[in-house]
Each structure stands twice: as structure tokens, then as C-alpha cells.
Amino acid sequence: MKFWRLGAIITTLVIAIALGIFAINSNQISSSEDTVRVAFFPNIGHSTAIVGLEKEIFTKKLGDEIKIEAKIFDSGPQVIESLFANSIDIAYVGPGPTINGFLKSHGQDLKIIAGAASGGASFVAHPDSGLDDANDLSGKKIAAPQISNTQDISLRHYLDQNNLTVAEKGGTVYVVNIANPDIYTLFAKGDIDAAWVPEPWATMLVQELNGKRVFFEEELWPDEKFASVLLVARSDFLLQNPVLVDRWLEAHVETTEWINANPDETEIVFNDYLKKLTGKTLPPEIIHESFSNLHITYDPIESSVLTFAQRADSLGYLGRQGYDLEGIFELQQLNSIQEMTQNG
């Protein structure tokens, strides 16, 4: 089976199902709800959510009386809209949609409470594109996921930095915004020249379709670090359930450390999860390379989030009135957990 069909299966399932409800229990948690609804993508950058659920680290931390309802998405903007609709409580999502959501709600509806991943995106050229660097981009058709998502912001900023203008503004570079599985299909057909995509899609384009990885996005960032996935919470959920959020963050930190200490087992857990979700797995070599191309971390890398906001604003994604991210970070609980962890 061609892997783009697996991508299509994932997309269908993302729209059609939630992974399931994991029953858990704690007499020590005072919560206004008995369910935590968590959103994430079936992507490697969201491994903290996947591994933490599959290894039951979140379950054990929260206890038996609290249920975890896992909801699968393939679009950051969809996650934020579901958060606004009070359909989810906690989410793993990129900085682009997070910033838009914070500003759209006038700073009221969500907070960043931790990081989840750094890096894990690449610019990959089609083998027949003749594309080696920015000097070759004029007249090319470049794909990225949804408009205003994290990779879209990075791509458009890169073009701007290299004095290139997108076609819709009278320029010569054509940006196509479509879902990752569709990017794979167009790349396979030769209908696009390159793509700016997250893992594992970037590695799939390289290993399965002979794409050329022009660069890793982290090469463009200070210290080669930037927040690619964040952990966010609905503001009222955070306020009403501080002990529950503490427990979630403790499990989040514990899962992050487990992943970094057990890379080989993490790859197996992730692939087993994909099989449970779709009935198919990724080749181990794709899983391995994809994981090597990002860093799972609970550090939100605050400076990179602020930089994303500056870039989104320069692209006109944040409206005409300017923007203010004051209050977007709520890291006291994470910092307390880090201190306790470091002090043993």
C-alpha cells in the first residue's frame, strides 16, 4: 500500500473519531469536572500526549475517578475553535494557532502552561524541482499546512526574508495550503516543487519520494531551538482545577523525561499507537529518523513564541491593531514542578 493511503486513513479518522475514554480515579483531586478532555495530533511532535496515554502515565497521576477523553485533530485552528467551544480542556498545539487563539479571545480563553516539542520541521524539495536554496524559489509552487499554522508562518517569513513575494500579493512564489496527507500526494505526483512540513511527513517525503531536505527549520533559529508544539489549557479550566492541572503537568514532565531516556521504546510505543489508530504502521527507519529530527521538551522556549507572534503580525495574520501577548504564559505550576524534580 502506498503510504499516502495511510495518510488519508489518518485524516479520515482524525475527523471521524476520538481515540477513546481512559477511566481514571483520585480521591485527592478537587475538580469541578470528572473528565479531562485533551486534544492532540497523531504526529511525532505530539508524542508526549501519545506516549503518556499509552504508558498510562497520565492515568496513574490523575487517579481512578477522573476520566481522560482523548480527541484527535489534524489542524491547530480546529483545536483552538474546539477550545473556544468548551469541547476540550487541555491541548497540544503549535504556537501559530495558540497565538491567534489568545488574541482572538482578547487574552481571556487560553494559557500556555508548558512546552511539548522543539524543532521537527523541514523544507523539502522535490527531486525534479531544481531547488537548492532561496535563489531558486521564484516561480515555484511550495506547500505548507493550513494558513496561519506554524509551518505556514515559517515558510512565508522565510520568503519575506529572502525578498520573495507570494503570488496572491503579486509575487512569483505560489504557496499552497493543504493538509499534510494531501501535500504527500501532490509531492508524489510532482504537482508541487517543495514543502515545509513537520515530522514524520518531512522524512516520508525524503525516504519514500526521494525528496531533498534543503534544511531543518531549527537551523534558522537561535541555538537551533524553537517551540513547535505547546501545551495549552483553557483559562477557566486552569482556574477551577488547579490540583488536576498540577497532576497533568507532573505527568507531562514525567513522560517527557521517560521519552528522552527511552528513545527506542518510544518509537515502538508510537508505532503501536498508529497501528491501533489506523491499522497500519510507519516503517521503523522513518520513525527513527523523524524522532531524531526533533526534541521532546517541556520548555516552552518563550522567546521563540514571541518571535512567532512578530512574524505572524508582519504577515498580517494578527489584524491591524497590533498585538499584546501579556499573560499568554502561565508557568508557575510548571516551574514549581521543575524545582521539586531538581531537588529530588
C-alpha positions in Angstrom: 0.0 0.0 0.0 1.3 3.5 -0.9 1.8 5.4 2.3 -0.3 8.4 1.1 -3.2 6.0 1.7 -2.2 5.7 5.3 -2.2 9.4 5.4 -5.7 9.5 4.0 -6.8 7.0 6.6 -5.3 9.1 9.4 -7.1 12.2 8.1 -10.4 10.4 7.9 -10.0 9.1 11.4 -9.0 12.5 12.7 -12.2 13.9 11.5 -14.4 10.9 12.5 -13.3 9.6 15.9 -11.9 10.3 19.2 -9.3 7.8 20.3 -11.3 6.8 23.4 -12.0 7.4 27.0 -9.5 6.3 29.6 -11.1 5.8 33.0 -9.0 7.1 35.9 -9.5 8.0 39.6 -8.3 10.1 42.5 -9.9 10.9 45.9 -7.4 13.7 46.4 -8.3 15.9 43.5 -10.9 18.5 43.9 -12.3 19.2 40.5 -15.4 20.7 39.1 -15.4 18.1 36.4 -14.8 14.4 36.3 -13.3 14.4 32.8 -10.2 15.9 31.3 -10.6 16.3 27.5 -7.2 16.5 25.8 -6.6 17.3 22.1 -3.5 16.3 20.1 -2.4 15.2 16.6 -1.3 11.7 15.6 2.1 13.2 14.9 5.6 12.6 16.3 5.7 16.2 17.7 2.8 15.3 19.9 4.5 12.2 21.4 4.2 13.4 24.9 0.4 13.1 24.8 0.5 9.8 22.9 3.2 8.1 25.0 1.8 9.5 28.2 -1.6 8.0 27.5 -0.3 4.7 26.1 2.0 4.2 29.0 -0.8 5.3 31.4 1.4 7.9 33.0 -1.4 10.4 32.9 -3.9 7.8 34.2 -1.7 6.9 37.2 -1.1 10.6 38.1 -4.7 11.7 37.9 -6.3 8.7 39.6 -9.3 6.5 39.0 -12.2 9.0 39.4 -11.1 11.3 36.6 -11.6 10.2 33.0 -9.3 11.2 30.2 -11.1 11.8 26.9 -8.5 12.0 24.1 -9.6 13.9 21.0 -7.6 13.6 17.7 -7.2 16.6 15.4 -5.2 17.4 12.3 -5.4 21.2 12.4 -4.3 23.6 15.0 -7.1 26.2 14.2 -9.7 23.4 14.7 -8.2 22.7 18.2 -8.5 26.3 19.2 -12.1 26.6 17.9 -12.9 23.4 20.0 -11.3 25.0 23.0 -13.4 28.2 22.5 -16.5 25.9 22.2 -15.6 24.4 25.6 -15.2 21.0 24.0 -11.6 20.5 25.2 -9.7 21.4 28.3 -6.1 20.9 27.5 -4.4 20.7 24.1 -1.1 20.0 22.4 -0.9 22.6 19.6 1.6 24.7 17.7 2.5 28.3 18.5 0.8 29.8 15.5 -2.8 28.8 16.4 -2.1 29.3 20.1 -1.1 33.0 19.5 -4.1 33.5 17.2 -6.4 32.0 19.8 -5.1 34.0 22.6 -5.5 37.3 20.7 -8.9 36.3 19.3 -10.2 35.8 22.8 -8.6 39.1 23.9 -6.2 37.1 26.2 -9.1 35.5 28.1 -9.6 31.9 26.9 -6.3 30.1 26.9 -2.8 29.9 28.6 0.4 28.3 27.6 1.3 26.0 30.6 4.3 24.1 29.1 6.3 23.2 26.0 6.0 19.9 24.3 8.5 19.8 21.4 11.2 21.8 19.8 12.1 21.6 16.1 10.8 18.8 13.9 10.0 20.7 10.7 11.9 20.8 7.4 11.9 22.4 4.0 12.0 19.5 1.5 12.4 19.9 -2.3 11.0 17.6 -5.0 13.9 15.7 -6.7 12.9 17.3 -10.1 12.4 20.8 -8.8 16.0 22.1 -9.3 15.6 23.8 -6.0 18.7 24.1 -3.9 18.2 27.4 -1.9 16.2 30.6 -1.8 17.7 31.8 -5.1 15.7 29.0 -6.9 12.3 29.7 -5.4 10.9 32.2 -7.9 8.2 30.6 -10.0 8.0 27.6 -7.7 4.9 26.1 -6.0 5.5 25.4 -2.3 3.1 23.6 0.1 2.6 24.1 3.8 -0.3 23.1 6.1 -3.2 25.4 7.0 -2.9 29.2 6.6 -1.5 30.7 9.8 -0.3 27.4 11.2 3.2 27.2 12.5 4.9 25.9 9.3 2.9 28.4 7.1 4.2 31.3 9.2 7.8 30.0 9.0 7.6 29.5 5.2 6.1 32.9 4.5 8.6 34.6 6.8 11.4 32.8 5.1 10.2 34.0 1.7 9.9 37.6 3.0 13.4 37.5 4.5 14.7 36.5 1.0 12.9 39.3 -0.7 10.3 37.0 -2.3 6.7 37.8 -2.6 3.8 35.3 -2.7 1.6 35.1 -5.8 -1.5 36.4 -4.1 0.4 39.6 -3.4 1.7 40.0 -6.9 4.8 37.9 -6.5 6.3 34.8 -8.1 6.1 32.2 -5.4 3.0 30.1 -5.2 2.1 28.9 -1.7 -0.4 26.1 -1.4 -2.0 25.5 2.0 -3.3 21.9 2.3 -3.3 19.1 4.8 -0.1 17.1 5.3 -1.5 13.9 3.6 -2.5 15.9 0.6 0.9 17.5 0.5 2.4 14.0 0.3 0.1 13.1 -2.6 0.9 16.3 -4.6 4.6 15.8 -3.9 4.4 12.2 -5.2 2.7 13.4 -8.4 5.2 16.2 -8.9 2.5 18.8 -8.7 4.4 20.9 -6.1 8.1 21.8 -6.0 8.7 21.7 -2.3 7.0 21.6 1.1 7.6 23.0 4.6 6.2 20.2 6.8 6.5 18.7 10.3 7.7 15.2 11.1 7.1 12.4 10.2 5.9 14.0 6.9 9.2 15.6 6.1 11.1 12.3 6.5 8.5 10.5 4.5 9.0 12.9 1.6 12.7 12.3 1.8 12.8 8.5 2.3 9.8 7.4 0.3 9.7 10.0 -2.5 13.4 10.9 -2.9 12.8 14.5 -1.7 15.8 16.6 -0.8 15.9 18.1 2.7 17.1 21.6 1.9 17.3 22.5 5.6 15.9 21.8 9.0 13.9 24.7 10.3 15.8 24.8 13.6 18.9 25.8 11.6 17.2 29.2 11.2 16.7 29.8 14.9 19.0 31.0 17.7 20.6 28.0 19.4 18.7 25.8 16.9 15.7 25.8 19.3 12.1 26.9 18.8 8.8 25.8 20.2 7.0 23.7 17.6 4.4 22.2 20.0 3.0 23.7 23.2 0.8 22.5 26.0 -2.1 24.9 26.5 -5.1 24.9 28.8 -8.5 26.7 28.8 -8.2 29.6 31.2 -11.4 28.7 33.2 -10.4 25.1 33.5 -7.0 26.1 34.8 -8.6 28.4 37.4 -11.2 25.9 38.5 -9.0 22.8 38.6 -5.5 23.8 39.9 -4.7 20.4 41.5 -5.8 18.5 38.5 -3.7 20.7 36.2 -0.8 20.2 38.6 -1.2 16.4 38.2 -1.4 16.7 34.5 1.8 18.8 34.4 3.6 16.3 36.7 2.7 13.5 34.2 3.7 15.7 31.3 7.1 16.3 32.8 7.5 12.6 33.8 6.5 11.5 30.2 8.9 13.9 28.6 11.8 12.6 30.8 10.7 9.0 30.0 10.7 9.6 26.3 14.2 11.2 26.4 15.5 8.3 28.5 13.9 5.6 26.3 14.1 6.6 22.7 13.9 3.1 21.2 10.9 2.1 23.3 9.3 5.4 22.5 9.4 4.7 18.8 7.8 1.3 19.4 5.0 2.9 21.5 4.3 5.5 18.9 4.2 2.9 16.0 1.9 0.6 18.1 -0.4 3.6 18.7 -0.5 4.3 14.9 -1.4 0.7 14.3 -4.2 0.9 16.9 -5.5 4.1 15.4 -5.2 3.2 11.7 -4.4 -0.4 11.4 -1.1 0.5 9.7 2.4 1.4 10.9 5.2 3.5 9.6 8.5 1.9 8.6 10.9 1.8 11.6 13.5 3.8 9.7 11.1 6.6 9.1 10.0 6.6 12.8 13.7 6.6 13.9 14.8 9.4 11.7 11.7 11.5 12.4 12.3 11.3 16.2 16.0 12.2 15.7 14.9 15.4 14.0 13.1 17.0 17.0 13.5 17.3 20.7 10.7 16.5 23.1 10.8 19.1 25.9 8.5 20.7 28.4 10.4 24.0 27.9 8.0 26.4 26.1 11.0 28.4 24.7 9.2 31.6 25.4 11.4 33.8 23.2 10.5 31.7 20.1 6.8 32.1 20.8 7.2 35.9 20.9 9.2 35.7 17.7 6.4 33.7 16.0 4.0 36.4 17.0 6.2 39.1 15.5 6.4 37.1 12.3 2.7 36.4 12.2 2.0 40.1 12.7 4.3 41.1 9.9 2.4 38.7 7.6 -0.9 40.4 8.5 -2.2 37.4 10.4 -2.8 39.2 13.7 -5.1 42.1 12.4 -4.4 45.7 12.0 -4.5 46.8 15.6 -1.2 45.3 16.7 -1.0 42.6 19.3 -0.2 42.1 23.0 0.8 38.7 24.4 1.0 39.8 28.0 -0.5 37.0 30.1 -0.2 34.2 27.5 2.2 32.2 29.7 1.1 30.7 32.9 4.2 28.8 34.0 4.1 29.0 37.8 2.9 25.4 38.2 5.5 24.1 35.7 8.3 26.0 37.4 7.2 24.6 40.8 7.2 21.0 39.4 10.7 21.6 37.9 12.0 22.8 41.2 10.7 19.8 43.0 12.1 17.5 40.4 15.5 19.1 40.6 15.5 19.0 44.3 14.8 15.3 44.2 
